[in-house]
Amino acid sequence: MASALQNLIKETKNDRKTLTTIFGAGGIGKTTACAINGSVWIQTEQGEGVLKLQAFDLIKKYEQVGECIDALLENDHDYKLLVIDSLEHLEPLMWTYVCEQNKWKHIDETGYGKGYVEALNEWRTLIGKLNKLRDNKEMHVCMIAHAAPRKVDQPDGTTFQVMDLKLHSKSSQFIAESCDCVFYAKPEIRTTTKDKGFGRKETIGTNTGDRIMHTVGTPHFVAKNRFGLPEELPLSITSYFKEWQKAKEQKNQPKKKEA
């Protein structure tokens, strides 16, 4: 019985490539951060500015996204990173597709949020395809989104705002749950406290000119990571991959035997 159980249980691997979302204000540098050698792009908007990217034709219909991923799955290539830019421009295309499949005029037609539930099934299908890309082609995947404030209602009746992905709440929650990491990109602000006398103090925030990614969430913004990364990283996919590799190597080190 014990040997049969041992045949069913195997040690998990931690060498799977990453699935990440980076979100933040427009113009913060999300696209630039991901524009590295070996990247290929699925664009639902042309936000590259003067950057030269290896990209599929601009996406105009949701079905084209799956076709691009299939092309990467079915053909030999040297790409190491797929970037989808951006999710908030992808979502309306997905809604149009869902409406066409169900013969609805608009996503809210049926009421009770049914349209968004159907869209959630498409998000599941998309993430499934991206996971195949990670497993079969050993590619990292990074999705880019803008940020928007979302109101959070507390059980005690109080409310506050949190910066979240600029998507429908169901979509945002599913993407955050599905990804290994969700990073919030913003300018780096350093604060100093100035004594104004008579027990009064003033806190002053200064923009350092650098841009960073928060890897751990707070009540003010959504963020997460599954790798034990530093709470702040430079806004750079290369810096992120270096820290990911370091974390992976540390977890692979044999544990020291207790004396």
C-alpha positions in Angstrom: 0.0 0.0 0.0 2.8 2.4 0.9 4.7 1.7 -2.4 1.5 2.3 -4.4 1.0 5.6 -2.6 4.6 6.6 -3.3 4.0 6.0 -7.0 1.2 8.5 -7.0 3.1 11.2 -5.2 6.0 13.0 -6.9 8.1 16.0 -6.0 6.9 19.2 -7.7 9.2 21.1 -10.0 9.9 24.8 -9.7 11.5 25.4 -13.1 8.3 26.5 -14.9 8.7 29.9 -16.6 6.8 32.8 -15.1 3.3 34.2 -15.8 3.3 37.9 -14.8 1.1 41.0 -15.0 2.6 44.5 -14.8 0.2 47.4 -14.4 0.5 51.1 -13.7 -0.3 54.5 -15.0 0.0 55.3 -18.7 3.5 56.4 -19.7 5.2 54.9 -16.6 7.4 52.7 -18.8 5.7 49.3 -18.7 6.3 48.6 -22.4 9.9 49.7 -22.3 10.5 47.5 -19.3 9.5 44.4 -21.3 11.2 45.3 -24.6 14.1 42.9 -24.3 15.9 40.7 -26.8 14.0 37.4 -27.3 10.6 39.0 -26.7 7.6 38.7 -29.1 4.5 40.8 -28.8 0.8 40.5 -29.1 -0.4 44.0 -29.3 -4.0 45.2 -28.9 -2.8 48.8 -28.9 0.2 50.4 -30.4 1.9 51.7 -27.2 5.5 51.0 -28.2 6.4 54.6 -29.2 9.8 54.6 -30.8 10.6 51.1 -29.6 11.2 48.5 -32.3 9.5 45.2 -31.3 9.1 41.8 -32.8 5.3 41.7 -33.0 2.3 40.0 -34.6 0.0 42.3 -36.6 -2.1 44.6 -34.4 -5.0 42.5 -32.9 -8.4 43.6 -34.1 -10.5 40.6 -33.1 -10.2 38.4 -30.0 -9.8 35.2 -32.1 -6.5 36.5 -33.4 -5.0 36.3 -29.9 -5.5 32.5 -29.8 -4.1 32.2 -33.4 -0.9 34.0 -32.4 -0.4 31.8 -29.4 -1.1 28.7 -31.5 1.5 29.9 -34.0 4.1 30.1 -31.2 3.1 26.6 -30.0 3.2 24.9 -33.4 6.3 26.4 -34.8 10.0 26.3 -33.9 11.4 29.7 -32.7 13.9 31.2 -30.2 11.5 33.6 -28.4 11.8 33.4 -24.6 9.2 36.0 -23.6 5.7 36.6 -24.9 4.3 40.1 -24.0 0.5 40.9 -24.3 0.0 44.7 -24.5 -2.6 45.5 -23.2 -5.2 43.7 -21.2 -7.7 46.6 -21.0 -7.8 46.8 -24.8 -8.0 43.0 -25.1 -11.1 42.8 -22.8 -13.6 44.7 -25.1 -12.5 42.5 -28.0 -13.2 39.4 -25.8 -16.6 40.9 -24.9 -17.5 41.4 -28.5 -16.5 37.7 -29.2 -18.6 36.5 -26.3 -21.6 38.5 -27.6 -21.2 37.1 -31.1 -21.0 33.5 -29.8 -24.2 34.0 -27.7 -26.0 36.3 -30.2 -26.2 39.1 -27.7 -26.2 42.8 -28.6 -24.0 43.8 -25.7 -22.3 42.1 -22.7 -25.0 43.3 -20.2 -27.9 42.1 -22.3 -28.8 39.1 -20.2 -28.5 40.8 -16.8 -27.3 39.2 -13.5 -23.7 39.4 -14.7 -24.1 36.4 -17.0 -22.1 38.1 -19.8 -19.1 38.7 -17.5 -19.3 35.1 -16.3 -19.1 33.9 -19.9 -16.2 36.3 -20.5 -14.5 34.7 -17.5 -14.6 31.3 -19.3 -12.7 33.0 -22.2 -10.1 34.3 -19.7 -9.7 30.7 -18.4 -9.2 29.5 -22.0 -6.6 32.2 -22.7 -4.7 31.5 -19.5 -4.7 27.8 -20.4 -3.1 28.5 -23.7 -0.5 30.7 -22.1 0.3 27.9 -19.6 0.8 25.5 -22.5 3.3 28.0 -24.0 5.2 28.0 -20.7 5.3 24.3 -20.5 5.8 23.3 -24.1 8.0 26.1 -25.3 9.6 27.2 -22.0 8.5 30.8 -22.5 7.9 33.5 -19.9 4.6 35.4 -20.3 4.1 39.0 -19.3 0.8 40.8 -19.6 0.6 44.6 -19.4 -2.3 46.7 -18.1 -3.2 50.2 -16.9 -4.2 51.0 -13.4 -7.5 52.3 -12.1 -8.9 52.9 -8.6 -11.4 50.4 -7.3 -13.7 51.0 -4.3 -13.5 48.4 -1.6 -16.4 48.1 0.9 -15.4 46.9 4.3 -17.7 44.7 6.5 -17.9 47.6 9.0 -19.4 49.9 6.4 -16.2 51.9 5.7 -14.8 52.1 2.2 -11.4 52.8 0.7 -9.8 52.9 -2.8 -7.2 50.5 -4.0 -5.3 50.7 -7.3 -6.2 47.7 -9.4 -6.0 46.4 -13.0 -8.2 48.5 -15.3 -10.5 45.6 -16.0 -13.9 44.4 -14.9 -13.6 43.3 -11.3 -14.2 39.6 -12.2 -11.5 39.7 -14.8 -9.0 41.5 -12.6 -9.5 39.1 -9.7 -9.1 36.1 -12.0 -5.9 37.4 -13.6 -4.4 38.2 -10.2 -5.2 34.7 -9.0 -3.8 33.0 -12.1 -0.5 34.8 -12.3 2.7 34.0 -10.4 3.3 37.7 -10.0 1.3 41.0 -10.3 3.5 44.1 -10.1 2.3 47.6 -9.5 4.6 50.1 -11.4 5.0 53.6 -10.2 7.5 56.4 -9.7 9.9 55.9 -6.7 9.0 58.4 -4.0 11.2 58.9 -1.0 9.8 60.7 2.0 11.6 62.9 4.6 10.3 64.4 7.7 11.0 68.1 8.5 10.7 69.5 12.0 8.7 72.7 11.9 9.0 73.4 15.6 6.5 73.4 18.5 6.1 69.6 18.0 5.0 69.9 14.5 6.4 67.8 11.7 6.0 67.9 7.9 6.4 64.9 5.6 7.8 65.7 2.2 7.7 63.3 -0.7 10.4 63.5 -3.4 10.3 61.8 -6.8 13.8 60.2 -7.3 13.3 60.0 -11.1 13.4 56.2 -10.9 10.5 53.8 -11.6 9.9 50.8 -9.5 7.6 47.7 -9.3 5.9 46.8 -6.0 5.8 43.0 -5.7 3.7 42.8 -2.5 0.3 44.3 -2.1 -0.9 46.8 0.4 -4.3 48.4 1.2 -3.4 51.0 -1.4 -2.6 48.7 -4.4 -2.9 45.2 -5.7 0.4 43.2 -6.0 1.7 39.7 -5.3 4.5 37.3 -6.0 5.0 33.6 -5.3 8.8 33.6 -5.2 9.7 35.6 -2.1 11.0 38.5 -4.1 12.1 41.8 -2.6 9.2 44.1 -2.0 10.5 46.6 -4.6 12.3 46.0 -7.9 13.4 48.4 -10.6 10.8 48.6 -13.4 12.7 46.1 -15.6 11.8 42.6 -16.7 15.5 41.8 -16.7 15.9 42.7 -13.0 12.8 40.7 -12.2 14.1 37.6 -14.0 17.4 37.9 -12.1 15.7 38.0 -8.8 13.4 35.1 -9.8 16.4 33.0 -10.8 18.1 33.8 -7.5 15.0 32.8 -5.6 14.7 29.6 -7.5 18.4 28.7 -6.9 18.0 29.3 -3.2 15.0 27.0 -2.9 16.9 24.3 -4.8 19.8 24.3 -2.3 19.8 21.2 -0.1 18.6 21.8 3.5 21.3 21.6 6.2 20.9 18.7 8.5 20.3 19.6 12.1 23.2 18.7 14.5 
